[in-house]
Amino acid sequence: MTPPRQRRGAAATGQPLARRRRALLRGTAALAALCALPAPDARALLPGIATFLVPGPENGTHERWSSRLAAFLGRGGSTTVNVTCAVLGGPDGVTAANRFAAQVEPDGRTLLVLSGGAALARLVGDPRARFESTGWLSVCAAESLAVVAGRTELAAAGTVRLAFAGPDAPGAAALCALGMMGLDAVPVPGLAPLQAEAALLAGSVDAVLLHGPEVPARLAALPARPWFTLDASGARDPALPEVPCMSELVSGPTVLRVAAQAAAAAARLHAALVLPPLTPADRVALWRGAAARWQDEDARSAAASGLRPLSGAEAAPLLSAALKPPPEAVLAYRDWLLRRLHWRAA
């Protein structure tokens, strides 16, 4: 028989153990109850004040587009946001992109309106383009129609005098494509878009590249037929499904074709609204949710403006093609610019 003192000792030892078990059970129950609580409402994380960094000039095409977008997103989210547009630098967007990459915190309060010109500057090696775009998150975008049009049918074209602004402009992609098609293309540089269209009307050039806003109306006003669209993926433009895309017609080296597609993506990218890397996922989702409602609204006027609204997911391949071409394609395009146009970035 166990002595009474020992039985009391065993009971005394069991009491603290039982208390610890009860405390552990209470703690487990409390943790389970905490886990069962609903997650904090993500709408509370939407910033009350936000800024869009926008390529200039004041009242330029990018500022007008950005102001309309800012007004809609400011009231189209789950909470009201006071969105302001800060205009920086010129229309190529390099200054705005540099500022965004160097100074913006990933808190979802500052977004960049990225222009295709900034992507093209990186492709051609413009030393001003110092921004690193890895990890940028697309919220939405506007894609432009980009079509090469000529005074005759493409099949009847002989020597083609192509108007374009310069080697570092989107028209160089059209010149590259014409060369890969085996056509004798003569560049006529120094002609900005409106000047190029006037030259086509006057008969001093044979073909132009139309891109940016209002392309359908501009094409209709010209004595020109669409030859082909610039593409970044080998697909025809839904706005001109009967017109072949560049990738259907070219037969040049694969790496140069990829390079031309990167330049084409930059030409097609009118503007994209992007967030910096490491922006919290809930804020990315909130901005994209507001942009989805903008996309539904803006799609009604897309046919007239020629700018097709894209969601963040739809914009991602276009941004990737414009901003992240393979290194060998970048080198091929710069080498082609040097050989064909005797040009390299300063």
C-alpha positions as CSV (number, residue, x, y, z in Angstrom):
1,M,0.0,0.0,0.0
2,T,1.3,3.4,-0.9
3,P,1.9,5.6,2.1
4,P,-0.6,8.4,2.5
5,R,2.2,11.0,2.2
6,Q,3.1,9.7,-1.2
7,R,-0.5,9.7,-2.4
8,R,-0.9,13.3,-1.4
9,G,2.4,14.1,-3.2
10,A,1.1,12.5,-6.4
11,A,-2.1,14.5,-6.2
12,A,-0.1,17.6,-5.6
13,T,2.0,16.9,-8.6
14,G,-1.0,16.3,-10.8
15,Q,-2.7,19.6,-9.9
16,P,-0.2,21.9,-11.6
17,L,-0.2,19.5,-14.6
18,A,-4.0,19.7,-14.8
19,R,-3.8,23.5,-14.6
20,R,-1.3,23.7,-17.4
21,R,-3.5,21.5,-19.6
22,R,-6.5,23.7,-18.9
23,A,-4.4,26.8,-19.7
24,L,-3.2,25.2,-22.9
25,L,-6.7,24.3,-24.0
26,R,-7.9,27.9,-23.2
27,G,-5.0,29.3,-25.2
28,T,-5.8,27.0,-28.2
29,A,-9.4,27.9,-28.1
30,A,-8.5,31.6,-28.0
31,L,-6.2,31.2,-31.0
32,A,-8.9,29.3,-32.9
33,A,-11.3,32.1,-32.2
34,L,-8.8,34.7,-33.3
35,C,-8.2,32.8,-36.6
36,A,-11.9,32.6,-37.1
37,L,-12.3,36.4,-37.1
38,P,-12.8,38.0,-40.6
39,A,-9.7,39.5,-42.1
40,P,-9.4,43.3,-42.0
41,D,-11.4,45.0,-44.7
42,A,-8.9,45.7,-47.6
43,R,-10.9,48.9,-48.4
44,A,-9.4,50.5,-45.3
45,L,-6.0,50.2,-47.0
46,L,-6.9,52.3,-50.0
47,P,-4.9,55.5,-49.9
48,G,-6.9,58.7,-49.4
49,I,-4.4,60.7,-51.5
50,A,-2.5,59.4,-54.5
51,T,-0.3,60.9,-57.2
52,F,0.2,60.0,-60.9
53,L,3.6,60.9,-62.4
54,V,2.8,61.9,-65.9
55,P,4.9,62.6,-69.0
56,G,4.7,66.2,-70.2
57,P,3.9,68.6,-71.6
58,E,1.1,70.4,-69.7
59,N,-2.2,69.6,-71.4
60,G,-0.4,67.1,-73.7
61,T,-1.9,63.8,-74.8
62,H,-0.6,61.9,-71.7
63,E,-1.8,64.5,-69.3
64,R,-5.3,64.6,-70.8
65,W,-5.5,60.8,-70.7
66,S,-4.1,60.7,-67.2
67,S,-6.5,63.3,-65.9
68,R,-9.6,61.4,-67.2
69,L,-8.2,58.2,-65.7
70,A,-7.4,59.9,-62.4
71,A,-10.9,61.4,-62.1
72,F,-12.5,58.0,-62.7
73,L,-10.3,56.0,-60.4
74,G,-10.6,58.6,-57.7
75,R,-14.3,58.0,-57.4
76,G,-14.5,54.5,-58.9
77,G,-12.8,52.6,-56.1
78,S,-14.4,51.3,-52.9
79,T,-13.4,54.6,-51.2
80,T,-12.9,58.1,-52.5
81,V,-9.3,58.9,-53.4
82,N,-7.9,62.4,-54.1
83,V,-5.7,61.7,-57.2
84,T,-3.5,64.5,-58.6
85,C,-1.3,64.4,-61.7
86,A,2.3,65.6,-61.5
87,V,3.6,66.4,-65.0
88,L,7.3,65.7,-65.4
89,G,9.6,66.1,-68.4
90,G,8.7,65.6,-72.0
91,P,6.4,63.3,-74.0
92,D,8.8,60.4,-74.2
93,G,8.2,59.8,-70.5
94,V,11.9,59.2,-69.6
95,T,12.0,61.8,-66.9
96,A,8.8,60.5,-65.2
97,A,10.1,56.9,-65.4
98,N,13.4,57.8,-63.9
99,R,11.8,59.7,-61.0
100,F,9.4,56.8,-60.4
101,A,12.2,54.2,-60.3
102,A,14.5,56.2,-58.1
103,Q,12.2,57.8,-55.5
104,V,8.8,56.1,-55.2
105,E,8.0,54.0,-52.1
106,P,5.9,50.8,-52.6
107,D,3.0,52.0,-50.6
108,G,0.5,52.3,-53.4
109,R,0.3,56.1,-53.2
110,T,2.4,57.1,-56.2
111,L,1.8,55.5,-59.7
112,L,3.6,56.1,-63.0
113,V,1.9,56.8,-66.3
114,L,4.4,55.0,-68.5
115,S,4.6,56.0,-72.1
116,G,5.8,53.8,-75.0
117,G,8.5,56.4,-75.6
118,A,10.3,55.6,-72.4
119,A,10.3,51.9,-73.4
120,L,11.7,52.8,-76.8
121,A,14.4,54.9,-75.3
122,R,15.6,51.9,-73.3
123,L,15.5,49.7,-76.4
124,V,17.7,52.1,-78.5
125,G,20.1,52.7,-75.6
126,D,19.3,56.3,-74.8
127,P,21.6,57.2,-71.9
128,R,18.9,59.3,-70.3
129,A,16.8,56.2,-69.7
130,R,18.3,55.1,-66.4
131,F,15.2,53.4,-64.9
132,E,15.0,49.7,-64.0
133,S,11.5,48.4,-64.7
134,T,11.8,44.9,-63.1
135,G,8.9,44.2,-60.9
136,W,6.6,47.0,-62.1
137,L,3.0,46.1,-61.7
138,S,0.5,47.1,-64.3
139,V,-2.9,48.5,-63.2
140,C,-4.3,49.3,-66.6
141,A,-3.2,50.6,-70.0
142,A,-4.3,52.1,-73.3
143,E,-3.1,50.3,-76.4
144,S,-2.8,52.3,-79.6
145,L,-3.4,51.0,-83.1
146,A,-0.1,51.1,-85.0
147,V,-0.5,50.7,-88.8
148,V,1.7,51.3,-91.8
149,A,-0.3,52.9,-94.6
150,G,0.7,53.7,-98.2
151,R,-0.6,55.5,-101.2
152,T,-0.7,52.3,-103.3
153,E,-1.4,48.7,-102.5
154,L,1.5,47.0,-100.7
155,A,1.9,44.4,-103.5
156,A,2.3,47.3,-106.0
157,A,4.9,49.2,-104.0
158,G,8.3,49.7,-105.5
159,T,10.7,52.0,-103.8
160,V,9.0,53.1,-100.7
161,R,9.7,56.6,-99.3
162,L,8.8,56.2,-95.6
163,A,8.2,59.2,-93.4
164,F,9.3,59.1,-89.8
165,A,10.6,61.3,-87.1
166,G,14.0,59.7,-86.6
167,P,16.0,56.6,-85.9
168,D,14.9,56.7,-82.2
169,A,11.2,57.0,-83.1
170,P,8.6,54.3,-83.6
171,G,8.7,54.7,-87.4
172,A,12.1,53.0,-87.4
173,A,10.3,49.8,-86.5
174,A,8.2,50.2,-89.7
175,L,11.4,50.7,-91.8
176,C,13.0,47.6,-90.2
177,A,9.9,45.6,-91.1
178,L,9.8,46.8,-94.7
179,G,13.4,45.8,-95.1
180,M,12.7,42.3,-93.7
181,M,9.9,42.1,-96.3
182,G,12.4,42.6,-99.1
183,L,11.1,46.0,-100.1
184,D,13.4,48.9,-101.1
185,A,12.5,51.4,-98.3
186,V,14.0,54.9,-98.3
187,P,13.8,56.7,-95.0
188,V,12.6,60.3,-95.0
189,P,13.4,61.4,-91.4
190,G,12.6,64.6,-89.5
191,L,8.9,64.4,-90.0
192,A,6.7,64.4,-86.8
193,P,3.4,62.5,-87.1
194,L,1.3,65.5,-88.4
195,Q,4.1,66.5,-90.8
196,A,4.4,62.9,-92.1
197,E,0.6,62.8,-92.8
198,A,0.9,66.2,-94.6
199,A,3.8,64.9,-96.6
200,L,1.7,61.8,-97.6
201,L,-1.1,64.1,-98.7
202,A,1.3,66.2,-100.8
203,G,2.8,63.1,-102.4
204,S,6.3,63.7,-101.1
205,V,6.4,60.3,-99.3
206,D,4.8,57.0,-100.1
207,A,4.0,55.6,-96.6
208,V,3.7,56.5,-93.0
209,L,3.3,54.9,-89.6
210,L,0.1,55.9,-87.8
211,H,0.0,55.3,-84.1
212,G,-1.3,57.1,-81.0
213,P,-4.7,58.6,-80.5
214,E,-7.3,59.0,-83.2
215,V,-5.7,56.6,-85.7
216,P,-9.0,55.5,-87.3
217,A,-10.0,59.1,-88.1
218,R,-6.5,60.0,-89.3
219,L,-6.3,57.0,-91.6
220,A,-9.7,57.8,-93.1
221,A,-8.5,61.3,-93.9
222,L,-5.5,60.1,-95.9
223,P,-5.3,58.9,-99.5
224,A,-3.8,55.7,-98.1
225,R,-4.5,52.0,-97.7
226,P,-3.4,50.1,-94.6
227,W,-0.5,47.8,-95.5
228,F,0.2,46.0,-92.2
229,T,0.0,46.6,-88.4
230,L,2.9,46.6,-86.1
231,D,2.5,43.8,-83.6
232,A,4.2,42.4,-80.5
233,S,2.8,38.9,-80.5
234,G,2.1,37.7,-84.1
235,A,-1.6,38.4,-83.8
236,R,-3.7,40.7,-86.0
237,D,-5.1,43.9,-84.5
238,P,-8.8,43.4,-83.6
239,A,-9.5,46.9,-84.9
240,L,-8.2,45.9,-88.4
241,P,-8.7,42.1,-88.6
242,E,-8.5,42.1,-92.4
243,V,-5.0,43.7,-92.4
244,P,-2.0,41.4,-91.9
245,C,0.3,42.0,-89.0
246,M,4.0,42.6,-89.5
247,S,5.0,39.2,-88.2
248,E,3.0,37.5,-90.9
249,L,5.0,39.3,-93.7
250,V,8.6,39.5,-92.5
251,S,11.1,36.9,-93.2
252,G,14.2,38.4,-91.7
253,P,16.4,36.8,-88.9
254,T,14.4,35.7,-85.9
255,V,16.4,37.9,-83.5
256,L,15.8,41.0,-85.6
257,R,12.1,40.1,-85.9
258,V,11.9,39.9,-82.1
259,A,13.6,43.3,-81.9
260,A,11.1,44.8,-84.3
261,Q,8.3,43.4,-82.2
262,A,9.8,45.1,-79.1
263,A,9.8,48.4,-81.0
264,A,6.3,47.7,-82.2
265,A,5.1,47.1,-78.6
266,A,6.6,50.5,-77.6
267,A,4.7,52.1,-80.6
268,R,1.5,50.4,-79.5
269,L,1.8,51.4,-75.8
270,H,0.1,54.8,-75.5
271,A,0.2,54.7,-71.7
272,A,0.2,52.3,-68.8
273,L,-0.5,53.0,-65.2
274,V,2.0,51.0,-63.1
275,L,2.8,50.5,-59.4
276,P,6.3,50.0,-58.0
277,P,7.7,46.5,-57.0
278,L,6.7,45.2,-53.6
279,T,3.5,47.1,-53.5
280,P,1.2,45.2,-51.1
281,A,-1.1,42.8,-52.9
282,D,-4.2,44.2,-51.4
283,R,-3.5,47.7,-52.7
284,V,-2.6,46.3,-56.2
285,A,-6.0,44.5,-56.2
286,L,-7.8,47.7,-55.1
287,W,-6.3,49.8,-57.9
288,R,-7.0,47.1,-60.4
289,G,-10.5,46.8,-59.2
290,A,-11.1,50.5,-59.8
291,A,-9.4,50.3,-63.2
292,A,-11.7,47.4,-64.2
293,R,-14.7,49.7,-63.9
294,W,-12.8,52.4,-65.8
295,Q,-12.1,49.8,-68.6
296,D,-15.8,49.0,-68.9
297,E,-16.7,52.7,-69.2
298,D,-13.8,53.6,-71.5
299,A,-14.5,50.7,-73.9
300,R,-17.5,52.6,-75.2
301,S,-15.4,55.3,-76.7
302,A,-12.4,53.1,-77.7
303,A,-13.5,52.6,-81.3
304,A,-13.6,56.4,-81.9
305,S,-10.4,57.2,-80.1
306,G,-8.4,54.3,-81.4
307,L,-7.1,53.7,-77.9
308,R,-8.1,50.3,-76.5
309,P,-8.4,50.1,-72.7
310,L,-6.6,47.1,-71.2
311,S,-6.8,45.6,-67.7
312,G,-3.7,45.0,-65.7
313,A,-3.5,41.4,-66.7
314,E,-4.1,42.2,-70.4
315,A,-1.4,45.0,-70.3
316,A,1.3,42.7,-68.8
317,P,2.3,41.0,-72.1
318,L,2.5,44.3,-73.9
319,L,4.7,45.8,-71.1
320,S,6.9,42.8,-71.1
321,A,7.4,42.9,-74.8
322,A,8.2,46.6,-74.7
323,L,10.3,46.7,-71.6
324,K,12.0,43.3,-71.4
325,P,13.0,42.1,-74.8
326,P,15.8,39.5,-74.8
327,P,19.3,41.0,-74.6
328,E,20.2,39.6,-78.0
329,A,17.2,41.3,-79.6
330,V,18.2,44.6,-78.0
331,L,21.7,44.3,-79.4
332,A,20.3,43.3,-82.8
333,Y,18.1,46.4,-83.0
334,R,20.9,48.7,-82.0
335,D,23.2,47.1,-84.5
336,W,20.5,47.5,-87.2
337,L,20.1,51.2,-86.4
338,L,23.9,51.6,-86.8
339,R,24.2,49.7,-90.0
340,R,21.0,50.9,-91.7
341,L,20.7,54.5,-90.4
342,H,24.3,55.1,-89.2
343,W,22.9,56.0,-85.8
344,R,23.6,55.2,-82.3
345,A,22.4,56.7,-79.0
346,A,24.7,59.5,-77.8
